[in-house]
Amino acid sequence: MSTSVIEPGTRLAGRYRLEERISDSGGSAQWKAIDEILARAVAVRTFDPEFPRVAEVVTSARAAARLTDPRLTQVFDADDSGESAYVVSEWVSGETLEQMLAKAPLEPGRAATLLYEASEAIAAAHAAGLAHLCLSPRDLVWTTGGTVKLLGVATAAALADVYSDDPAREDVRGLGGLLYAALTAHWPGEPKLSALPAAPAADGVVRAPRQVQAGISHAVDAIVCRALGLQVPGQEPLTTPADFAKAMRGVPRTPLPLFAGLGGVHSPAPSAPTRPAHAPGAPAASTRAARPAAPASHHQAPQQPRRRGAAPAPAPHAPRTRHDSVPPPTAPVGVPGTRSAPRSPLNRALLGVAAAAATVIVGLSAWAIGNAGGSSDKGTDKAGVTDPGHSSAPPSPTATKLSAQGATALEDPKRGSHDTSIAKNPEAVLDGKSSTQWQTQTYKSSNFGNLSNGFGVVLDMGKQVKVDHVLVDAPVSTSVPIQLRVGDGNSLGALRVVGQEQGSGQFTIKATREARGQYVLIWFTNPVPPGFKAKLNDVTVYGTAG
């Protein structure tokens, strides 16, 4: 069945009802569909009968379906045995990096957070024998559920007929380009992969991010340059996504907003680039335009190790990271390859109402000030309104040191793990002595040996408090972000993230949003290298009661 005659309402495999065509190019189409058996929104890609790489796309999709990292788009189904070939994947709702950058660059700490998550996801894909090869700002999504999602691992390269003799280096270059874009709102790669302005260049070499945008640290600037193959005195180029993630782990990061826009985004339909994107002036990995022979059977993985994004035998599952689920969208708003969709008439109407309300408030305020000015009492008028030059609201209570009633250790073990090595001596964080510590056992890697999603200490304040900040005393440089969570229960699900920071010795984690509750959690999602353990000397909470 040709893509051109597939219409909304068509059912594939008796369960996937196509609802809306999102894109149609290069011999394939992307649809928003409903899986009628599981009653959930999905993204479905269909193909024209003449599309030359159907078997390769389906094979790559099957390989990608084995990936377990939740930051990578999940593939649910892929088939080319019938009249209509198709690939079914999760429907991702949120904003692409390109849409986020439509108005301005990201704050460096937030850009670092976004790309740290993306680099760990790509590193997990490479550990499973897969690559992306076509990374662009349209592939990186901040979801409505407050998580990072990366689109197109393995499948994007197959769709675009892209190869590389060094897929690790190619994806590092892609990650460097994404970080460059996030910091500067300029794109250093192939123009067809993003509508962002091209990165400024001199003599054919891209300018470093610090030369384009103020406020970028030397450390982050160096990571971008090392990824793009630009010279950094005294430092070697980054050659693998794991190297990139390790470098990002050592720079300051700040939390992203809890929720993105409500647009639906999907695996992109690449505009058939003949080679992966690379920075002008940076050495490009070798590419191959000729397509290798198709696999003998669509049930077999590709037989050449340098095939696009799919390797012949995926390695054991990559480390799994805890993330919230992504709610299905009600309607697609943002489509990859375009800027954010224009505001709807309803949004404009709401803005108009808000503007009118603001006008009324300003008018009433001016009337009140005018009456206050006519009073014989310069300090207050007869109604008790304070001097217009000062706030009439009572001053906020000063944050003071709060006493905790006790401390307990908390662990979030991975599914199927029976690690019972929960950290001992949590009360040490309350004794005010740097000679005593709370710490976990030593692990062999930066993900707690793939046994746990995180460790922390929960402080019971004995009553509801409003947290302003906490003072953390760490034995050494933590070199990993530490979360501040506050809530009314002492379980991880009852404690929401209100701040995040990393530092050395004594440093402060500020609550960047409303933080009320009886329990305060200091939470590690990664152990501290080089010993790979979570550890703290003392924690002091500052805020107000009630």
Residue pairs with C-beta under 8 A, 6 or more apart in sequence:
1 49
1 83
1 84
2 48
2 49
3 24
3 27
3 28
3 29
3 46
3 47
3 48
4 48
6 18
6 29
6 46
6 84
7 18
8 18
8 19
8 20
8 21
9 17
9 18
9 19
10 17
10 18
11 17
11 18
11 36
12 18
12 33
12 44
12 46
12 84
12 86
13 77
13 79
13 82
13 86
15 35
15 36
15 37
16 33
16 34
16 35
16 36
16 42
16 44
16 77
16 86
16 88
17 33
17 34
17 36
18 31
18 32
18 33
18 44
18 46
19 31
19 32
19 33
19 34
20 31
20 32
20 332
21 29
21 30
21 31
22 29
22 30
22 31
22 32
22 43
22 264
22 266
22 332
22 335
23 29
23 30
23 266
23 268
23 269
23 335
23 336
23 337
24 30
24 269
25 269
25 271
26 51
26 159
26 160
26 269
26 270
26 271
26 272
27 47
27 48
27 50
27 51
27 52
28 45
28 46
28 47
28 48
28 51
28 57
28 159
28 269
29 45
29 46
29 47
29 269
30 43
30 44
30 45
30 266
30 267
30 268
30 269
31 43
31 44
31 45
31 46
32 41
32 43
32 44
32 91
32 264
32 266
32 332
33 41
33 42
33 43
33 44
33 88
34 40
34 41
34 42
35 41
35 42
35 76
35 88
40 91
40 328
41 91
41 264
41 328
41 329
42 76
42 88
42 89
42 90
42 91
43 88
43 89
43 90
43 91
43 92
43 266
43 267
44 86
44 87
44 88
45 57
45 86
45 87
45 89
45 267
45 269
46 84
46 85
46 86
47 54
47 57
47 84
47 85
47 86
51 85
52 291
53 158
53 159
53 161
53 291
53 294
54 80
54 85
55 80
55 294
55 295
55 298
56 158
56 291
56 294
56 295
56 302
56 307
56 308
57 85
57 87
57 155
57 158
57 159
58 78
58 79
58 80
58 85
58 87
58 298
59 158
59 295
59 298
59 300
59 301
59 302
59 310
60 154
60 155
60 157
60 158
60 302
60 308
60 309
60 310
61 75
61 78
61 87
61 89
61 154
61 155
62 75
62 78
62 301
63 129
63 130
63 154
63 301
63 309
63 310
63 311
63 314
64 72
64 73
64 75
64 130
64 153
64 154
64 155
64 309
64 310
65 74
65 75
65 76
65 78
66 128
66 314
66 317
67 74
67 124
67 125
67 128
67 130
67 153
67 314
67 317
67 318
68 317
68 318
68 320
69 120
69 121
69 124
69 125
69 318
69 319
69 320
69 321
70 147
70 320
70 321
70 323
71 117
71 118
71 120
71 121
71 124
71 147
71 148
71 149
71 150
71 321
71 323
72 121
72 124
72 125
72 149
72 150
72 153
73 89
73 90
73 92
73 149
73 150
73 151
73 152
73 153
73 267
74 89
74 90
75 87
75 88
75 89
75 155
76 88
76 89
76 90
77 86
77 87
77 88
78 86
78 87
78 88
79 85
79 86
80 298
81 298
87 155
89 266
89 267
90 326
91 264
91 266
91 328
91 329
92 141
92 143
92 149
92 151
92 264
92 265
92 266
92 326
93 143
93 144
93 145
93 262
93 263
93 264
93 265
93 326
93 327
93 328
93 329
94 141
94 142
94 143
94 144
94 145
94 149
94 260
94 261
94 263
94 265
94 326
95 141
95 142
95 260
95 261
95 263
95 265
95 334
95 340
96 137
96 138
96 139
96 140
96 141
96 265
96 334
96 336
97 114
97 137
97 138
97 140
97 141
97 142
97 178
97 181
97 182
98 136
98 137
98 138
98 181
98 194
98 195
98 196
98 336
98 339
99 261
99 263
99 334
99 339
99 340
100 106
100 142
100 260
101 137
101 181
101 182
101 185
101 196
102 339
102 340
104 185
105 111
105 182
105 183
105 184
105 185
105 213
106 114
106 182
106 183
107 215
107 254
108 183
108 215
108 216
108 217
108 220
109 252
109 253
109 254
110 182
110 253
110 254
110 255
110 256
111 179
111 182
111 183
111 220
112 179
112 220
112 248
112 251
112 252
112 253
112 254
113 253
113 254
113 255
113 256
114 140
114 142
114 148
114 182
114 256
115 175
115 178
115 179
115 182
115 248
116 245
116 248
116 249
116 253
117 148
118 140
118 148
118 150
118 175
118 178
119 175
119 241
119 244
119 245
119 248
120 245
120 321
121 148
121 150
122 131
122 132
122 135
122 150
122 153
122 171
122 175
122 241
122 244
123 240
123 241
123 242
123 244
123 245
123 318
124 318
124 319
125 131
125 132
125 153
125 154
125 241
125 309
125 318
126 167
126 168
126 171
126 240
126 241
126 242
127 242
127 315
127 318
128 311
128 314
128 315
128 316
128 317
128 318
129 310
129 311
129 312
129 313
129 314
129 315
130 153
130 154
130 309
130 310
130 311
130 314
131 153
131 154
131 157
131 164
131 167
131 168
131 170
131 171
131 308
131 309
131 311
132 139
132 150
132 152
132 153
132 154
132 156
132 157
132 171
132 174
132 309
133 156
133 157
133 162
133 163
133 164
133 167
133 170
133 171
133 174
133 276
133 308
133 309
134 152
134 156
134 157
134 160
134 162
134 174
134 193
134 270
134 273
134 276
134 277
135 171
135 174
135 175
135 177
135 178
135 277
136 174
136 177
136 178
136 187
136 189
136 193
136 194
136 268
136 277
137 178
137 181
137 187
137 193
137 194
137 196
138 151
138 193
138 194
138 265
138 268
138 336
138 337
139 150
139 151
139 152
139 156
139 268
139 336
140 148
140 149
140 150
140 151
140 178
141 148
141 149
141 150
141 151
141 260
141 265
142 148
142 149
142 256
142 257
142 260
143 149
143 260
143 326
144 259
144 260
144 261
144 262
144 326
144 327
144 329
145 259
145 323
145 324
145 325
145 326
145 327
146 256
146 257
146 258
146 259
146 260
146 324
147 323
147 324
147 326
149 326
151 265
151 266
151 267
151 268
151 336
152 267
152 268
152 270
153 309
154 308
154 309
154 310
155 267
155 309
156 162
156 267
156 268
156 270
156 309
157 163
157 308
157 309
158 308
158 309
158 310
159 269
159 270
160 270
160 271
160 272
160 273
161 272
161 274
161 289
161 291
162 270
162 273
162 274
162 275
162 276
162 287
162 308
163 287
163 288
163 289
163 292
163 306
163 307
163 308
164 170
164 276
164 285
164 286
164 287
164 288
164 306
165 285
165 286
165 287
165 288
165 306
166 285
166 286
167 285
167 306
167 309
168 239
168 240
168 241
169 239
169 240
169 285
170 276
170 285
171 241
172 227
172 238
172 239
172 240
172 241
172 243
172 244
173 227
173 228
173 229
173 276
173 277
173 278
173 279
173 282
173 284
173 285
174 189
174 276
174 277
175 227
175 241
175 244
176 188
176 223
176 224
176 225
176 226
176 227
176 228
176 238
176 244
176 279
177 187
177 188
177 189
177 227
177 228
177 277
177 278
177 279
179 220
179 223
179 224
179 227
180 186
180 187
180 188
180 199
180 206
180 209
180 224
180 228
180 279
181 187
181 188
181 194
181 196
183 209
183 212
183 213
183 216
183 220
183 224
184 199
184 209
184 212
184 213
185 196
185 197
185 213
186 196
186 197
186 198
186 199
186 200
186 212
187 193
187 194
187 196
187 197
187 198
187 199
188 198
188 199
188 206
188 228
188 279
188 280
189 277
189 278
189 279
190 273
190 275
190 276
190 277
190 278
191 198
192 271
192 273
193 270
193 271
193 273
193 277
195 337
195 338
195 339
199 206
199 207
199 212
199 279
199 280
200 206
200 207
200 211
200 212
201 207
201 280
201 281
203 281
204 280
204 281
205 230
205 280
205 281
205 282
206 228
206 230
206 279
206 280
206 281
206 282
208 221
208 224
208 225
208 230
209 216
209 220
209 221
209 224
210 216
210 218
210 221
217 251
217 252
219 250
219 251
220 251
222 232
222 235
223 238
223 244
223 247
223 248
223 251
224 230
225 231
225 232
226 232
226 235
226 236
226 237
226 238
226 247
227 237
227 238
227 244
228 278
228 279
228 282
229 237
229 278
229 279
229 282
229 283
230 279
230 281
230 282
238 244
238 247
246 446
249 446
249 479
249 480
249 526
250 479
252 501
252 502
253 481
253 500
253 502
254 500
255 497
255 499
255 500
255 512
261 333
261 334
261 340
262 329
262 330
262 333
263 329
263 332
263 333
263 334
263 335
263 340
263 341
264 329
264 331
264 332
264 333
264 334
265 332
265 334
265 335
265 336
266 332
266 335
266 336
268 336
268 337
269 336
269 337
271 337
274 287
274 289
275 284
275 287
275 289
276 284
276 285
276 287
278 284
278 285
288 306
292 302
292 304
292 307
295 301
295 302
295 303
301 310
301 311
301 312
301 313
301 314
302 308
302 310
302 311
302 312
303 312
304 312
305 311
305 312
319 447
319 450
320 414
320 415
320 450
320 453
321 447
321 453
321 525
322 412
322 453
322 454
333 340
333 341
334 340
334 341
335 341
343 351
368 385
369 388
371 381
372 380
372 381
372 385
372 388
373 388
375 381
375 382
378 387
379 386
379 387
380 386
380 387
385 392
386 392
397 544
398 544
399 468
399 469
399 542
399 543
399 544
400 542
400 543
400 544
401 540
401 541
401 542
402 461
402 465
402 541
402 542
402 543
402 545
403 461
403 462
404 430
404 459
404 460
404 461
404 462
404 520
404 541
405 460
405 461
405 462
406 427
406 430
406 459
406 460
407 426
407 427
407 429
407 430
407 438
407 457
407 458
407 459
407 460
408 426
408 457
408 458
408 460
408 490
409 422
409 423
409 424
409 426
409 438
409 455
409 456
409 457
409 458
410 422
410 455
410 456
410 457
410 458
410 490
410 491
410 492
410 521
410 523
411 419
411 422
411 423
411 452
411 454
411 455
412 452
412 453
412 454
412 455
412 492
413 419
413 451
413 452
413 453
414 450
414 451
414 452
414 453
417 450
417 451
417 452
419 448
419 449
419 451
419 452
421 440
421 441
422 440
422 455
423 438
423 439
423 440
423 441
423 455
423 457
423 534
424 438
425 436
425 437
425 438
425 439
426 438
426 457
426 458
427 438
428 436
428 437
428 438
428 536
428 537
428 538
429 438
429 457
429 459
429 522
429 536
429 537
429 538
429 539
430 459
430 538
430 539
431 538
432 538
433 537
433 538
434 473
434 475
434 537
434 538
436 537
437 475
437 535
437 536
437 537
438 457
438 535
438 536
439 533
439 534
439 535
439 536
440 448
440 455
440 527
440 533
440 534
440 535
441 533
442 531
442 532
442 533
443 449
443 451
443 527
443 532
443 533
444 532
445 532
446 526
446 527
446 529
446 532
447 526
448 454
448 455
448 526
448 527
448 532
449 532
453 525
454 492
454 523
454 524
454 525
455 523
455 524
455 527
455 534
456 483
456 485
456 521
456 522
456 523
456 524
456 534
457 521
457 522
457 536
457 539
458 490
458 495
458 519
458 520
458 521
459 519
459 520
459 521
459 522
459 539
459 541
460 490
460 518
460 519
461 518
461 519
461 520
461 541
462 518
463 518
463 545
463 546
464 488
464 516
464 517
464 518
464 545
464 546
465 516
465 517
465 518
465 520
465 541
465 543
465 544
465 545
465 546
466 515
466 516
466 543
466 544
466 545
466 546
467 484
467 486
467 498
467 511
467 515
467 516
467 517
467 520
467 541
467 542
467 543
468 510
468 511
468 515
468 542
468 543
468 544
469 499
469 508
469 509
469 510
469 511
469 542
469 543
470 484
470 508
470 509
470 520
470 522
470 539
470 540
470 541
470 542
471 506
471 507
471 508
471 538
471 539
471 540
471 542
472 482
472 501
472 503
472 506
472 507
472 508
472 509
472 522
472 536
472 538
472 539
473 505
473 506
473 536
473 537
473 538
473 539
474 503
474 504
474 505
474 506
474 507
474 528
474 535
474 536
474 537
475 535
475 536
475 537
476 504
476 528
477 503
477 504
477 505
478 502
478 503
478 504
478 528
479 502
479 528
479 529
480 502
480 524
480 525
480 526
480 527
480 528
480 529
481 500
481 501
481 502
481 525
481 526
482 500
482 501
482 502
482 509
482 522
482 523
482 524
483 497
483 499
483 500
483 521
483 522
483 523
483 524
483 525
484 497
484 498
484 499
484 500
484 501
484 509
484 511
484 515
484 520
484 521
484 522
484 523
485 492
485 495
485 496
485 497
485 498
485 520
485 521
485 523
486 495
486 496
486 498
486 511
486 515
486 516
486 517
486 519
486 520
486 521
487 494
487 495
487 496
487 517
487 518
487 519
487 521
488 494
488 517
488 518
488 519
489 495
489 519
490 519
492 521
492 523
494 519
495 517
495 519
495 521
495 523
498 511
498 512
498 513
498 514
498 515
499 509
499 510
499 511
499 512
499 513
499 515
500 509
501 507
501 508
501 509
501 510
509 522
511 543
515 543
520 541
522 536
522 539
524 534
527 533
527 534
528 534
528 535
